[in-house]
């Protein structure tokens, strides 16, 4: 009985000390107008931007514009100019002393022919 209470207590404490929320932020067809333009598809890519906060509000590392930074990271990984079929997710992880805010961008990278 004591062992079950101890395990339940540990599970409750662990649940209260950590948390995570992930939610889709947006979906877009393209980051660049592609109609009537020649482009080549470079492949699937993903980019991230991360900020870390002490006690949930004191910035340790901050992404000033996480959506833009994640888009740029995704395009730079493939050396492209724009993304098609873009999806953006944001996750927030809360711990006792700090929190992590992460923005992820997924899409198909393209290179626009000039």
C-alpha positions as CSV (number, residue, x, y, z in Angstrom):
1,X,0.0,0.0,0.0
2,X,2.8,2.4,0.9
3,X,4.6,1.5,-2.3
4,X,1.5,2.3,-4.4
5,X,1.1,5.7,-2.6
6,X,4.7,6.5,-3.2
7,X,4.5,5.7,-6.9
8,X,1.3,7.7,-7.3
9,X,2.9,10.6,-5.4
10,X,6.0,10.5,-7.7
11,X,3.7,10.4,-10.8
12,X,1.8,13.4,-9.5
13,X,4.9,15.4,-8.8
14,X,6.4,14.6,-12.2
15,X,3.1,15.7,-13.9
16,X,3.1,19.0,-12.0
17,X,6.8,19.7,-12.7
18,X,6.7,19.4,-16.5
19,X,4.3,20.1,-19.3
20,X,4.3,20.4,-23.0
21,X,1.9,21.9,-25.5
22,X,2.2,21.5,-29.3
23,X,-0.2,23.3,-31.7
24,X,-0.3,24.0,-35.4
25,X,0.1,27.7,-35.9
26,X,-0.5,28.1,-39.7
27,X,-0.6,26.4,-43.0
28,X,0.2,28.2,-46.3
29,X,0.3,27.2,-49.9
30,X,3.5,29.1,-50.6
31,X,5.9,31.7,-49.1
32,X,6.3,33.3,-52.6
33,X,3.9,33.8,-55.4
34,X,4.6,30.9,-57.8
35,X,2.0,31.4,-60.5
36,X,3.6,32.0,-63.9
37,X,7.1,31.5,-62.6
38,X,9.6,28.7,-63.4
39,X,11.0,27.0,-60.4
40,X,12.7,23.7,-59.5
41,X,11.8,21.6,-56.5
42,X,14.7,20.9,-54.2
43,X,12.9,18.6,-51.8
44,X,11.3,18.4,-48.4
45,X,12.8,20.5,-45.6
46,X,12.3,21.6,-42.0
47,X,13.6,24.6,-40.0
48,X,13.4,25.6,-36.4
49,X,13.8,28.6,-34.1
50,X,14.1,28.2,-30.3
51,X,13.8,30.5,-27.3
52,X,14.6,29.6,-23.7
53,X,13.2,31.5,-20.7
54,X,14.2,31.3,-17.1
55,X,11.1,31.0,-14.8
56,X,9.0,31.2,-17.9
57,X,9.5,34.9,-18.6
58,X,13.2,36.0,-18.2
59,X,14.8,35.5,-21.7
60,X,18.0,33.5,-21.9
61,X,18.0,33.0,-25.7
62,X,15.3,34.8,-27.7
63,X,14.2,34.5,-31.3
64,X,13.1,38.0,-32.3
65,X,10.9,36.7,-35.1
66,X,10.7,32.9,-34.7
67,X,8.5,32.3,-37.7
68,X,10.9,34.2,-40.0
69,X,13.9,32.5,-38.4
70,X,12.4,29.0,-38.9
71,X,11.5,29.8,-42.5
72,X,15.0,31.0,-43.2
73,X,16.5,28.0,-41.5
74,X,14.3,25.6,-43.7
75,X,15.3,27.4,-46.9
76,X,19.0,27.6,-46.0
77,X,19.1,23.8,-45.4
78,X,18.3,23.2,-49.0
79,X,19.7,26.4,-50.5
80,X,16.3,27.5,-51.9
81,X,14.4,30.7,-52.4
82,X,10.9,29.8,-51.1
83,X,8.7,27.0,-49.7
84,X,5.6,25.4,-51.0
85,X,3.0,23.5,-48.9
86,X,4.2,25.2,-45.7
87,X,3.1,24.1,-42.2
88,X,4.2,25.8,-39.0
89,X,4.0,24.2,-35.5
90,X,4.8,25.8,-32.2
91,X,5.6,23.8,-29.0
92,X,5.9,25.1,-25.5
93,X,7.7,23.0,-22.9
94,X,7.4,24.1,-19.3
95,X,9.6,22.9,-16.5
96,X,10.1,24.3,-13.0
97,X,13.0,26.7,-13.7
98,X,12.7,27.3,-17.4
99,X,10.6,27.0,-20.5
100,X,11.4,26.3,-24.1
101,X,9.5,27.8,-27.0
102,X,10.1,26.1,-30.3
103,X,8.8,27.0,-33.7
104,X,9.1,24.4,-36.6
105,X,8.4,25.0,-40.2
106,X,7.9,22.1,-42.7
107,X,7.6,22.4,-46.5
108,X,8.9,21.7,-49.9
109,X,11.9,23.9,-50.8
110,X,12.1,25.5,-54.3
111,X,14.6,27.4,-56.3
112,X,13.2,30.1,-58.5
113,X,14.7,30.3,-62.0
114,X,15.6,33.8,-62.9
